[in-house]
């Protein structure tokens, strides 16, 4: 008899759990896609010759507060090749980024306080949480679509300039 009561109670609990969906019926979670917002323009320059040569110009979003810096390009599906995200920090220091919750591959460009490229982490893979450090102190970090730095022939020592809107 005790065995039948236990089985009946267990069956009732299972049915109750299966039929109960956290107290809601047909609840649908809606998410809004994060879209690019132009906040400035950035130019990259090749400094090999005596006259700087413009490599490319990008529309940029600027991450300059704690929340924006921590979030970056997370939860986005893609970015156009003429766009980038510029992270600005109050001081120059060794930096390290990772690709947590970032759904597309990036090139990560570390830039010092004199606007010179310190190093480039190429083709950082989506959702990878491995540390991607700079090779020296950086005050700015520019994220662009993967493989663009190769197509631009961007290298250590090249320079940037940017304006905020």
N, C-alpha and C positions, 0 to 999 in steps of 0.2 A: 504494500500500500504506500509506504513512504517513497519507494522508488517511483511509482506512478505520479505521485504529487510533485516530486522533484522534476521529473521529465515534463510534466504539464507546465510547471513554473518556468522551466528553461525554455520551452517552446513559446510560451507567452512573451517572455523577455525578448527572444529573437524576433518574433513577429513584430513586436512593438518597436524594436530598433530598426528593422528593415523598413517598416512603413513610415517611420518618422524621419524627416529630412531636416533635422535641426529646427524644427518648428515652422518651416516655410514650405509653401507649395509653389512649384514652377518658378523659383527665383532665378533670375538671369543676371549675371554679373556683366556689366557693360564697362569697357575700358576705352579711353580716348587715346588715340595715337598722338605721340609727341611730335610736333612738326618743327622744322627749322625756323628760327627767327633771326633775321639779319640784324646784328648789333654793331657792325663795323666792317672794315675792309683791311686786308693784310696782303702785303706784297713780299715775295721772296726774291733775293738778289744774289747773283753769282759775283763774288768779289775778286776773281782771279786776275782780271785785267785792271788797269788803272781807273777805268770808268765802270761802275757797277752796271751789270746787265740784269734786267728784270727777267726772272724765271717764270713767274706766274703771279696772278692776283686772285685772291679768294674773298668771298663773302664769309664773315665769321660770326659765330655766337661767342659771347665772352662769359666764361665762368670765373667769377671773382669774389664769391662769398662761399662760406663753408658748405652749404647745401648744394650749390651748383658744382663746386669742385668735387664733392663726394659722388654726385650723381652723374655728371658728365654726359656721355652719349648712351647711358644705360637705357634699356627698354625701347630703343628705336629700331626700326626695321632697316634703315639705310640712310645714306647721305649722298648728295650730288657731288660730282668731282670738282665743282667750283666752290665747294663749301668746306668749312673746317670749324673746329671748336678750339678757341684759345683760352687756356687756363692762365690766370695771372695771380702771382703770389706776392706778398708784401716784401719778401726778401729772397736773396739768392741762396740756395742750399741744394744738396743732393736730393733728387726726387725719384720716386718710384711709383709706377702706375700698374694696374692690372685690368683685365677684361671682364670682370664679374658683371653679369647681366648685360653685356654688350654683345649684340647679335650679329655684328658684321666685322670683318677684319679691318685693322687700322695700321697706319704708320704713325708712330708717336715721335715727335720731334722735340727735343729738349733744347732750350735757348737760354743763354746767360743774360745778365743784366745789361750787357752792351749790345744786345740783340743779335748775337752770333750763335749759330747752331753749334751746340756742344756735342750732341750725339743723336742718333736715330735708332729707334727700335722698329725694325721693318716687319711687316706682315704679322702683327700681333693677332693671335687667333681668337675667334669669338668664344665667350664664356670661360676662357682660361683664367684661372686665378693665380697663376705664377707671377712673381714679382718681375717687373720690367724696369730696371733702374737706369738712371742717367749715368754717363761716364764722367760727369763732373757737375759742379754746382749749376743750377738752372733757376731762373726766375719766372720763365714762361714755358708752357708746354702746348704744342699745337698737335691736334689729332686730325688726320685726313684719311681718306680711303686708302686701303692697302695698295701697295705697288706704285702709288703716285710719285713718291720720292725717287724711285728708280727711273720712271719715265721723265721726270724733271732733271735727273742727274744731280739732285740735291746732295750736298756733302757737308761734312764738318767744316766750320769756318765761314759758310755762306751766311747771309744776313736777312733780317726781316725788318719791316716797318709796318705799323698798323695805326688805324684811326678808329675811334669809337664814334658812333652816330649820336 
